[in-house]
């Protein structure tokens, strides 16, 4: 997923660092002293660090810059001191280790792997397509981040009373040709505002988590799913991680971020065996969310640039698809969802995994069935270790 945008740090004494974000998990860094370029380097998941050592009349530096694409951090280790003139006094700007930039989205993990495995749909509804070739990660926390601060918004809007957590996502939409109008954005398509795919929610114990996300306890298969957590996550994904990032104004997303469980029909949980493992299956009917539909009617509300990645989201999901019979932008949809979920635990965190499908209310049930068949095949083929024994 290619992107644009820059983040500029002014250290003083004419020393500047400019970070650009050309792709998920990659950062282009330029460090300059006035017109003198001290460093130009592209960091990526496979080229994560660079060492810089220089001695100039006004600058002495010996440091290493490292990219952690998974935590979304550019890390400084080492020393740098500077002075205004060769005979002046030295000023230490860096000594030791420091996080220079935190950014989202980063490179995510599901079951320890960053690659996105595509669920393959078949049948008369047509194929789906991956929105990104890798797992994306957002940090749902109070701290702001470069490129996109959507995780901070989601924390405030939907998870204010929850400890921070990380959201790893693989999303699929109805397939269209590159650069074409989307089915996701077409209110006359069965694929309108529909995703299917999977999540992993990482909840660090040191941050205060005593249970897995969307479970009432950490008792394995005996734990009970928490439907409200699932509904909150769905509203966070559709309204903010997806549609706000696409360019839907915040004022259009916020009204659908309220969670009223009396308005949602919850079915389950029930036990579901997929492959050799057990999962909890839960169905949520009637979850209302905003859409990314943009009308071309006179006076209709338009998409905005909430993030430098808005053009990228539009290409990934499909471009806007105005229709004559729908003159109002961002019309909401009521979605039904089926989620297959489990969790695993290690010394540091709980990790909830959810595989699921969605459809508009009263959609042909075989549409949901086709998505679920594709997702369950991915569970068996690509993630056989997940689930309860």
BELZI-V691566 format. One record per residue. N is the residue number from 1. RES is the residue in one letter. OMEGA is omega in whole degrees, 0 to 359 (* if undefined). Layout:
N_RES_OMEGA ; N_RES_OMEGA
This chain:
1_X_181 ; 2_X_181 ; 3_X_178 ; 4_X_176 ; 5_X_180 ; 6_X_175 ; 7_X_187 ; 8_X_175 ; 9_X_176 ; 10_X_183 ; 11_X_185 ; 12_X_179 ; 13_X_180 ; 14_X_181 ; 15_X_185 ; 16_X_172 ; 17_X_177 ; 18_X_178 ; 19_X_173 ; 20_X_188 ; 21_X_187 ; 22_X_183 ; 23_X_179 ; 24_X_179 ; 25_X_180 ; 26_X_179 ; 27_X_170 ; 28_X_184 ; 29_X_172 ; 30_X_176 ; 31_X_184 ; 32_X_169 ; 33_X_189 ; 34_X_178 ; 35_X_182 ; 36_X_178 ; 37_X_179 ; 38_X_183 ; 39_X_165 ; 40_X_185 ; 41_X_173 ; 42_X_175 ; 43_X_179 ; 44_X_178 ; 45_X_179 ; 46_X_177 ; 47_X_196 ; 48_X_186 ; 49_X_176 ; 50_X_179 ; 51_X_180 ; 52_X_176 ; 53_X_179 ; 54_X_176 ; 55_X_178 ; 56_X_179 ; 57_X_183 ; 58_X_182 ; 59_X_172 ; 60_X_184 ; 61_X_172 ; 62_X_186 ; 63_X_175 ; 64_X_172 ; 65_X_182 ; 66_X_175 ; 67_X_168 ; 68_X_184 ; 69_X_183 ; 70_X_176 ; 71_X_182 ; 72_X_183 ; 73_X_170 ; 74_X_192 ; 75_X_177 ; 76_X_173 ; 77_X_178 ; 78_X_188 ; 79_X_173 ; 80_X_174 ; 81_X_189 ; 82_X_174 ; 83_X_186 ; 84_X_182 ; 85_X_186 ; 86_X_181 ; 87_X_184 ; 88_X_180 ; 89_X_180 ; 90_X_174 ; 91_X_179 ; 92_X_178 ; 93_X_179 ; 94_X_173 ; 95_X_181 ; 96_X_186 ; 97_X_180 ; 98_X_172 ; 99_X_184 ; 100_X_184 ; 101_X_168 ; 102_X_185 ; 103_X_172 ; 104_X_357 ; 105_X_173 ; 106_X_178 ; 107_X_184 ; 108_X_180 ; 109_X_166 ; 110_X_184 ; 111_X_175 ; 112_X_183 ; 113_X_183 ; 114_X_184 ; 115_X_178 ; 116_X_180 ; 117_X_190 ; 118_X_168 ; 119_X_184 ; 120_X_178 ; 121_X_177 ; 122_X_178 ; 123_X_190 ; 124_X_180 ; 125_X_179 ; 126_X_185 ; 127_X_169 ; 128_X_177 ; 129_X_175 ; 130_X_173 ; 131_X_178 ; 132_X_180 ; 133_X_181 ; 134_X_174 ; 135_X_175 ; 136_X_179 ; 137_X_172 ; 138_X_180 ; 139_X_179 ; 140_X_187 ; 141_X_184 ; 142_X_183 ; 143_X_178 ; 144_X_180 ; 145_X_176 ; 146_X_180 ; 147_X_178 ; 148_X_177 ; 149_X_184 ; 150_X_178 ; 151_X_177 ; 152_X_178 ; 153_X_181 ; 154_X_178 ; 155_X_182 ; 156_X_186 ; 157_X_191 ; 158_X_186 ; 159_X_184 ; 160_X_183 ; 161_X_182 ; 162_X_169 ; 163_X_178 ; 164_X_176 ; 165_X_177 ; 166_X_185 ; 167_X_177 ; 168_X_189 ; 169_X_169 ; 170_X_185 ; 171_X_175 ; 172_X_177 ; 173_X_175 ; 174_X_188 ; 175_X_172 ; 176_X_178 ; 177_X_178 ; 178_X_179 ; 179_X_182 ; 180_X_173 ; 181_X_188 ; 182_X_166 ; 183_X_177 ; 184_X_184 ; 185_X_183 ; 186_X_183 ; 187_X_178 ; 188_X_178 ; 189_X_176 ; 190_X_179 ; 191_X_184 ; 192_X_177 ; 193_X_183 ; 194_X_170 ; 195_X_161 ; 196_X_184 ; 197_X_184 ; 198_X_181 ; 199_X_161 ; 200_X_180 ; 201_X_182 ; 202_X_185 ; 203_X_186 ; 204_X_179 ; 205_X_180 ; 206_X_177 ; 207_X_176 ; 208_X_180 ; 209_X_177 ; 210_X_178 ; 211_X_173 ; 212_X_175 ; 213_X_178 ; 214_X_171 ; 215_X_182 ; 216_X_182 ; 217_X_179 ; 218_X_182 ; 219_X_177 ; 220_X_183 ; 221_X_178 ; 222_X_176 ; 223_X_179 ; 224_X_174 ; 225_X_178 ; 226_X_185 ; 227_X_181 ; 228_X_177 ; 229_X_180 ; 230_X_179 ; 231_X_178 ; 232_X_181 ; 233_X_178 ; 234_X_178 ; 235_X_176 ; 236_X_183 ; 237_X_183 ; 238_X_187 ; 239_X_192 ; 240_X_182 ; 241_X_182 ; 242_X_191 ; 243_X_174 ; 244_X_177 ; 245_X_177 ; 246_X_180 ; 247_X_177 ; 248_X_181 ; 249_X_181 ; 250_X_180 ; 251_X_177 ; 252_X_181 ; 253_X_188 ; 254_X_182 ; 255_X_182 ; 256_X_178 ; 257_X_174 ; 258_X_183 ; 259_X_178 ; 260_X_185 ; 261_X_176 ; 262_X_180 ; 263_X_182 ; 264_X_177 ; 265_X_182 ; 266_X_177 ; 267_X_182 ; 268_X_11 ; 269_X_174 ; 270_X_179 ; 271_X_180 ; 272_X_176 ; 273_X_178 ; 274_X_190 ; 275_X_181 ; 276_X_186 ; 277_X_179 ; 278_X_177 ; 279_X_168 ; 280_X_176 ; 281_X_178 ; 282_X_179 ; 283_X_176 ; 284_X_181 ; 285_X_175 ; 286_X_176 ; 287_X_185 ; 288_X_181 ; 289_X_174 ; 290_X_176 ; 291_X_178 ; 292_X_181 ; 293_X_175 ; 294_X_177 ; 295_X_173 ; 296_X_179 ; 297_X_180 ; 298_X_179 ; 299_X_180 ; 300_X_177 ; 301_X_186 ; 302_X_173 ; 303_X_178 ; 304_X_181 ; 305_X_179 ; 306_X_183 ; 307_X_175 ; 308_X_180 ; 309_X_181 ; 310_X_178 ; 311_X_180 ; 312_X_178 ; 313_X_182 ; 314_X_177 ; 315_X_183 ; 316_X_182 ; 317_X_189 ; 318_X_185 ; 319_X_178 ; 320_X_187 ; 321_X_181 ; 322_X_179 ; 323_X_184 ; 324_X_184 ; 325_X_183 ; 326_X_187 ; 327_X_183 ; 328_X_180 ; 329_X_170 ; 330_X_178 ; 331_X_182 ; 332_X_174 ; 333_X_172 ; 334_X_186 ; 335_X_166 ; 336_X_183 ; 337_X_171 ; 338_X_183 ; 339_X_171 ; 340_X_190 ; 341_X_173 ; 342_X_175 ; 343_X_169 ; 344_X_187 ; 345_X_170 ; 346_X_185 ; 347_X_188 ; 348_X_191 ; 349_X_167 ; 350_X_182 ; 351_X_177 ; 352_X_176 ; 353_X_179 ; 354_X_174 ; 355_X_186 ; 356_X_181 ; 357_X_179 ; 358_X_175 ; 359_X_175 ; 360_X_178 ; 361_X_177 ; 362_X_175 ; 363_X_175 ; 364_X_184 ; 365_X_179 ; 366_X_175 ; 367_X_176 ; 368_X_180 ; 369_X_180 ; 370_X_177 ; 371_X_182 ; 372_X_178 ; 373_X_180 ; 374_X_181 ; 375_X_180 ; 376_X_176 ; 377_X_176 ; 378_X_179 ; 379_X_182 ; 380_X_186 ; 381_X_189 ; 382_X_183 ; 383_X_184 ; 384_X_180 ; 385_X_180 ; 386_X_181 ; 387_X_181 ; 388_X_178 ; 389_X_*
